[in-house]
Amino acid sequence: MGTHSPHDSVATPPAQTAPGPSRGGSRRGGSGHGGSGHGGSGHGIVLDEEDLRLLHALQIAPRASWAELGRLLGMAPSTAARRWVRLEESGAAWVSCQPIDDPDTSIGVLEVSCRAGSALTAATTLAADAAAMTIDIASGSRDLLVTVTQPDQLALSDYLLERVGRIPEVESVRSHVVARRYTDASRWRLRSLSKRQEAAIGAAAQTAIHPGAVGPLDRRLVELLSTDGRRPVADLAERLDVSESTVRRRLQALSASGSLRLRCEVARDLTEWRVLEWFFLRVPPDRMDEAGQALAGIPELRTALSTAGPTNLIAAAWLRTVTDGQRLEARLRQQMPWLEFVDRSVVLRPVKLVGRLLDPRGFAVGTVPLGAGRSA
């Protein structure tokens, strides 16, 4: 098994290395160190309480208008917009889009082992692929953790065998095919709003439109939103060559059905949750739903997936410290004694998060749109 260091000599890929980087992709900010509060960054960005409230609101309603957000947050719309532009342009925050939630879609979590010192090189290679949605350089018995999304099982198999397996730096790959998603990061929230504010913003975002069948127009719409989840309706309509009313109707319908999953992300280094840890669990099959639902109810959890693989439940959490991961494990063992923790990995460096290329501190520096990049 290969080993790696967070100080591999290959640089994190800049924005222009991604195929077709979007004009909606975030840009790198300044390089001076400093800051305080929720996390001084090398980019000179610090999140104050108003920023955090705005981001929390956008996690609930990623496409809400500045007027509506301002009304619900007690903030001038121009102030909300100005704050967002500052955060997005620095790469500190962004709104992205996950692939359409299609029953045929195949998702895999790959544990990749690399030659010594080559983990970042392999990660940089995979980062150009639209199929490799999320990539982390991790500690423990794997060098990379890669979440792959493909249209069907055959495409997933081809990607694993014909693409990942042929990268020179890759020594071995262990795959986990996802059977069910109990929660994902589109549901993860900051903790900066009151329950009443959360409810008000959530109610304002609700619609009751039946989505109908998902078609090529919807997939192209999602591809555009993957580069900028707040892209204006007029721009979307122009690029899709349809009316603005058609775009609004499809956005509302897809959101209401859960097929469209927009997510407002923030650089983890700017929050109090600076540790990302993956857990590989084994659960008795007849208790899978019980375990999955319990994990989905934990605020720190970003992902909980039942899988067909060496372990049958995989979870990822944002934590304040590594010790908090041990406390979480102890709490879950007490709650579910039959839950076996087979392994765990702390992320040493993020490389990509649902299409966004990241620098070592988790700031967005570019975008690989859905549907772009090499798949084989």
C-alpha positions as CSV (number, residue, x, y, z in Angstrom):
1,M,0.0,0.0,0.0
2,G,1.3,3.4,-0.9
3,T,1.7,6.3,1.5
4,H,1.5,10.0,0.9
5,S,2.3,13.3,2.5
6,P,0.2,16.5,2.6
7,H,3.3,18.2,1.3
8,D,3.6,16.3,-2.0
9,S,5.4,18.5,-4.6
10,V,2.6,18.7,-7.1
11,A,0.5,21.8,-6.7
12,T,-3.2,21.9,-6.3
13,P,-4.7,22.4,-9.7
14,P,-5.4,26.1,-10.5
15,A,-8.8,27.1,-12.0
16,Q,-7.5,27.1,-15.6
17,T,-6.5,23.5,-15.5
18,A,-10.1,22.3,-15.3
19,P,-11.8,21.6,-18.6
20,G,-14.2,24.4,-19.3
21,P,-13.9,26.3,-16.0
22,S,-17.1,28.3,-15.5
23,R,-17.3,32.1,-15.4
24,G,-19.6,31.3,-12.4
25,G,-16.7,29.5,-10.6
26,S,-15.2,31.1,-7.6
27,R,-11.8,32.9,-7.9
28,R,-8.8,32.8,-5.6
29,G,-8.6,35.6,-3.1
30,G,-5.5,37.3,-1.5
31,S,-2.6,35.5,0.0
32,G,-1.9,37.3,3.2
33,H,-2.3,35.4,6.5
34,G,-4.2,36.7,9.4
35,G,-7.7,37.0,10.7
36,S,-9.6,35.9,13.8
37,G,-13.1,34.9,14.9
38,H,-14.5,32.0,12.9
39,G,-11.2,31.4,11.1
40,G,-8.7,33.8,9.7
41,S,-7.7,32.6,6.3
42,G,-4.7,33.0,4.0
43,H,-7.2,34.6,1.7
44,G,-7.8,37.5,4.1
45,I,-11.5,36.4,4.6
46,V,-13.1,36.2,8.0
47,L,-16.8,35.3,8.4
48,D,-18.7,37.6,10.8
49,E,-22.1,36.8,12.2
50,E,-24.0,38.5,9.4
51,D,-22.0,36.4,6.8
52,L,-22.8,33.2,8.7
53,R,-26.5,34.1,8.9
54,L,-26.6,34.8,5.2
55,L,-24.8,31.5,4.4
56,H,-27.1,29.5,6.6
57,A,-30.1,31.1,4.9
58,L,-28.6,30.2,1.5
59,Q,-28.1,26.6,2.6
60,I,-31.9,26.4,3.1
61,A,-32.9,28.4,0.1
62,P,-30.0,28.6,-2.4
63,R,-31.8,30.6,-5.0
64,A,-33.9,32.9,-2.8
65,S,-33.9,36.6,-4.0
66,W,-31.8,39.1,-2.1
67,A,-35.0,41.0,-1.4
68,E,-36.6,38.0,0.3
69,L,-33.4,37.0,2.1
70,G,-33.0,40.6,3.3
71,R,-36.6,40.7,4.6
72,L,-36.2,37.4,6.5
73,L,-32.8,38.3,7.9
74,G,-33.5,41.9,8.7
75,M,-30.8,42.9,6.2
76,A,-30.8,45.4,3.3
77,P,-31.0,43.4,0.0
78,S,-28.0,45.4,-1.3
79,T,-26.0,44.4,1.8
80,A,-26.9,40.7,1.3
81,A,-25.9,40.9,-2.3
82,R,-22.6,42.7,-1.6
83,R,-21.7,40.2,1.1
84,W,-22.3,37.3,-1.2
85,V,-20.2,38.8,-4.0
86,R,-17.3,39.2,-1.6
87,L,-17.6,35.6,-0.4
88,E,-18.1,34.1,-3.8
89,E,-15.3,36.0,-5.5
90,S,-12.8,35.1,-2.9
91,G,-13.8,31.4,-3.2
92,A,-15.0,31.4,0.5
93,A,-18.5,30.3,-0.5
94,W,-20.4,29.2,-3.5
95,V,-23.7,27.5,-4.7
96,S,-23.3,24.3,-6.6
97,C,-25.6,21.6,-7.9
98,Q,-25.5,17.9,-7.5
99,P,-26.5,15.6,-10.4
100,I,-30.2,15.0,-11.0
101,D,-31.4,12.4,-8.5
102,D,-32.2,9.7,-11.1
103,P,-33.1,6.1,-10.1
104,D,-30.6,4.8,-12.7
105,T,-27.7,6.8,-11.5
106,S,-24.8,4.8,-10.0
107,I,-22.7,6.3,-7.2
108,G,-19.5,4.8,-5.9
109,V,-17.1,5.6,-3.1
110,L,-13.5,4.7,-4.1
111,E,-10.6,4.0,-1.8
112,V,-7.5,4.6,-3.9
113,S,-4.0,3.6,-2.9
114,C,-1.1,5.4,-4.6
115,R,2.7,5.1,-5.0
116,A,4.5,6.8,-2.2
117,G,4.5,10.6,-2.6
118,S,2.1,10.5,-5.6
119,A,-1.3,10.9,-4.0
120,L,-1.7,14.6,-5.0
121,T,-0.6,13.8,-8.6
122,A,-3.3,11.2,-8.9
123,A,-5.8,13.5,-7.3
124,T,-5.0,16.3,-9.7
125,T,-5.4,13.9,-12.6
126,L,-8.8,12.7,-11.4
127,A,-10.0,16.3,-10.5
128,A,-10.3,17.1,-14.3
129,D,-13.0,14.4,-14.6
130,A,-16.7,15.4,-14.2
131,A,-17.4,11.9,-13.0
132,A,-15.1,12.3,-10.0
133,M,-17.4,14.6,-8.0
134,T,-15.5,14.8,-4.8
135,I,-11.9,14.0,-4.0
136,D,-10.1,14.0,-0.6
137,I,-6.5,13.1,0.3
138,A,-6.9,11.1,3.5
139,S,-5.1,9.5,6.3
140,G,-5.2,5.8,7.2
141,S,-5.3,2.8,4.9
142,R,-6.2,4.7,1.7
143,D,-4.6,7.7,0.0
144,L,-7.6,9.1,-1.8
145,L,-11.3,9.0,-1.2
146,V,-13.2,9.6,-4.4
147,T,-17.0,9.9,-4.8
148,V,-17.9,9.0,-8.4
149,T,-21.3,9.5,-10.1
150,Q,-22.1,7.9,-13.4
151,P,-25.4,7.5,-15.4
152,D,-25.6,3.7,-14.7
153,Q,-23.8,0.7,-13.3
154,L,-22.0,-0.1,-16.6
155,A,-20.6,3.4,-16.9
156,L,-19.4,3.3,-13.3
157,S,-17.6,0.0,-13.9
158,D,-16.0,1.4,-17.1
159,Y,-14.8,4.4,-15.2
160,L,-13.3,2.4,-12.4
161,L,-11.6,-0.1,-14.7
162,E,-10.7,2.0,-17.8
163,R,-9.9,5.3,-16.1
164,V,-9.0,5.1,-12.5
165,G,-7.2,1.8,-12.8
166,R,-5.0,3.1,-15.6
167,I,-3.6,6.2,-13.8
168,P,0.1,5.4,-13.4
169,E,0.2,6.6,-9.8
170,V,-2.6,4.3,-8.7
171,E,-1.6,1.0,-7.1
172,S,-5.0,-0.3,-6.1
173,V,-8.7,0.6,-5.9
174,R,-11.3,-0.6,-3.5
175,S,-14.9,0.3,-4.5
176,H,-18.1,0.7,-2.5
177,V,-21.3,0.9,-4.7
178,V,-23.9,3.1,-3.0
179,A,-27.3,1.4,-2.4
180,R,-29.0,4.2,-0.5
181,R,-28.3,7.7,0.5
182,Y,-29.6,8.5,4.0
183,T,-28.3,12.1,4.0
184,D,-26.0,14.2,2.0
185,A,-24.3,17.6,2.4
186,S,-27.1,19.5,0.8
187,R,-28.9,19.0,4.1
188,W,-25.9,20.1,6.3
189,R,-26.4,23.5,8.0
190,L,-24.4,26.1,9.8
191,R,-25.9,27.0,13.2
192,S,-26.3,30.7,12.9
193,L,-30.1,31.1,12.6
194,S,-32.8,30.5,15.2
195,K,-35.3,27.7,14.7
196,R,-37.9,30.3,13.9
197,Q,-35.7,31.9,11.2
198,E,-34.9,28.5,9.7
199,A,-38.6,27.6,9.5
200,A,-39.5,31.0,7.9
201,I,-36.9,30.7,5.2
202,G,-37.8,27.0,4.6
203,A,-41.5,27.9,4.2
204,A,-40.7,30.7,1.8
205,A,-38.7,28.2,-0.4
206,Q,-41.4,25.6,-0.6
207,T,-43.3,24.9,-3.8
208,A,-46.0,22.3,-4.7
209,I,-45.4,21.7,-8.4
210,H,-45.3,18.2,-9.8
211,P,-42.0,17.8,-11.7
212,G,-43.2,15.6,-14.5
213,A,-40.6,13.6,-16.4
214,V,-36.9,14.6,-16.3
215,G,-35.7,15.4,-19.8
216,P,-32.6,16.7,-21.7
217,L,-33.6,20.3,-20.9
218,D,-33.5,19.6,-17.2
219,R,-30.1,17.9,-17.5
220,R,-28.6,20.9,-19.4
221,L,-30.2,23.2,-16.7
222,V,-28.4,21.2,-14.0
223,E,-25.1,21.4,-15.9
224,L,-25.3,25.2,-16.0
225,L,-26.3,25.4,-12.3
226,S,-23.3,23.2,-11.4
227,T,-21.0,26.1,-12.3
228,D,-23.1,28.7,-10.5
229,G,-26.2,27.7,-8.6
230,R,-27.4,31.3,-8.4
231,R,-27.1,31.9,-12.1
232,P,-29.9,34.4,-13.1
233,V,-33.0,33.0,-14.8
234,A,-32.5,35.3,-17.8
235,D,-29.0,33.9,-18.3
236,L,-30.2,30.4,-18.0
237,A,-33.0,31.0,-20.5
238,E,-30.6,32.6,-23.0
239,R,-28.2,29.7,-22.8
240,L,-30.9,27.1,-23.0
241,D,-32.8,29.0,-25.8
242,V,-36.1,28.8,-23.9
243,S,-38.4,31.3,-22.2
244,E,-37.7,32.6,-18.7
245,S,-41.1,31.2,-17.6
246,T,-40.0,27.7,-18.8
247,V,-36.8,28.0,-16.7
248,R,-38.7,29.1,-13.6
249,R,-41.3,26.4,-14.0
250,R,-38.6,23.6,-14.3
251,L,-36.6,25.0,-11.4
252,Q,-39.6,25.0,-9.2
253,A,-40.7,21.6,-10.3
254,L,-37.3,19.9,-9.9
255,S,-36.7,21.6,-6.5
256,A,-40.1,20.5,-5.2
257,S,-39.5,16.9,-6.2
258,G,-36.1,16.7,-4.7
259,S,-34.5,15.9,-8.1
260,L,-32.6,19.2,-8.0
261,R,-30.3,19.5,-5.1
262,L,-28.5,22.9,-4.9
263,R,-26.1,23.4,-2.0
264,C,-24.4,26.5,-0.6
265,E,-20.9,25.5,0.5
266,V,-18.4,27.3,2.6
267,A,-14.6,26.8,2.9
268,R,-14.3,24.6,5.9
269,D,-11.3,26.4,7.2
270,L,-13.5,29.5,7.8
271,T,-15.9,27.6,10.1
272,E,-15.5,26.0,13.5
273,W,-15.7,22.6,11.9
274,R,-12.2,22.2,10.6
275,V,-11.9,18.5,10.6
276,L,-13.5,16.2,8.0
277,E,-13.5,12.5,9.0
278,W,-14.8,9.5,7.1
279,F,-16.1,6.4,9.0
280,F,-16.4,2.9,7.5
281,L,-19.0,0.9,9.4
282,R,-20.5,-2.5,9.4
283,V,-24.1,-3.0,10.3
284,P,-26.4,-6.1,10.5
285,P,-28.5,-5.9,7.4
286,D,-31.8,-6.0,9.3
287,R,-30.7,-2.9,11.3
288,M,-29.4,-0.9,8.3
289,D,-32.3,1.5,8.2
290,E,-32.2,2.1,11.9
291,A,-28.5,3.0,11.7
292,G,-28.9,5.1,8.6
293,Q,-31.8,7.1,10.1
294,A,-29.9,7.6,13.3
295,L,-26.8,8.9,11.4
296,A,-29.0,11.2,9.3
297,G,-30.2,12.9,12.4
298,I,-26.7,13.9,13.6
299,P,-26.0,17.6,12.8
300,E,-22.3,17.0,12.1
301,L,-22.9,14.3,9.5
302,R,-22.4,15.4,5.9
303,T,-22.9,12.0,4.3
304,A,-24.4,8.6,5.3
305,L,-24.5,6.0,2.6
306,S,-25.4,2.3,2.7
307,T,-23.1,0.4,0.3
308,A,-22.3,-2.9,-1.3
309,G,-18.7,-3.3,-0.4
310,P,-16.2,-4.3,2.2
311,T,-18.2,-2.3,4.7
312,N,-21.9,-1.6,4.3
313,L,-22.3,1.9,5.8
314,I,-20.1,4.9,5.1
315,A,-20.4,8.3,6.8
316,A,-18.5,11.6,6.8
317,A,-18.7,14.3,9.4
318,W,-17.5,17.9,9.8
319,L,-16.0,18.1,13.4
320,R,-14.3,20.7,15.5
321,T,-11.4,18.4,16.5
322,V,-10.2,14.9,15.9
323,T,-11.1,14.2,19.5
324,D,-14.7,15.0,18.6
325,G,-14.6,12.1,16.1
326,Q,-13.7,9.8,19.0
327,R,-16.5,11.2,21.1
328,L,-18.9,10.7,18.2
329,E,-17.8,7.1,17.8
330,A,-18.2,6.5,21.5
331,R,-21.7,8.0,21.5
332,L,-22.8,5.9,18.5
333,R,-21.4,2.7,20.0
334,Q,-23.4,3.4,23.2
335,Q,-26.5,4.2,21.2
336,M,-26.1,1.2,18.8
337,P,-23.8,-1.5,20.4
338,W,-24.2,-3.6,17.2
339,L,-22.6,-0.8,15.1
340,E,-19.1,-1.8,14.2
341,F,-16.5,0.8,13.4
342,V,-14.2,-0.9,10.9
343,D,-12.0,2.0,10.0
344,R,-11.8,5.8,9.9
345,S,-9.9,8.4,7.9
346,V,-9.2,12.1,8.6
347,V,-9.0,14.3,5.5
348,L,-5.5,15.8,5.1
349,R,-6.3,17.9,2.1
350,P,-9.5,18.5,0.1
351,V,-9.0,18.6,-3.7
352,K,-12.6,18.7,-5.1
353,L,-16.1,19.1,-3.7
354,V,-19.0,18.3,-6.0
355,G,-17.3,19.8,-9.0
356,R,-15.5,22.6,-7.3
357,L,-11.7,22.5,-7.4
358,L,-10.3,23.4,-4.0
359,D,-7.1,24.8,-2.6
360,P,-5.5,23.3,0.5
361,R,-7.6,25.4,2.8
362,G,-10.9,24.4,1.0
363,F,-11.4,27.6,-1.0
364,A,-12.9,27.2,-4.5
365,V,-10.4,28.0,-7.2
366,G,-12.3,26.6,-10.3
367,T,-15.1,24.4,-11.5
368,V,-15.4,21.2,-13.6
369,P,-19.0,21.4,-14.8
370,L,-21.3,18.4,-14.9
371,G,-21.0,16.8,-18.3
372,A,-17.4,18.2,-18.9
373,G,-14.1,16.5,-18.6
374,R,-12.9,13.0,-19.5
375,S,-14.8,10.0,-18.3
376,A,-12.5,7.3,-19.7
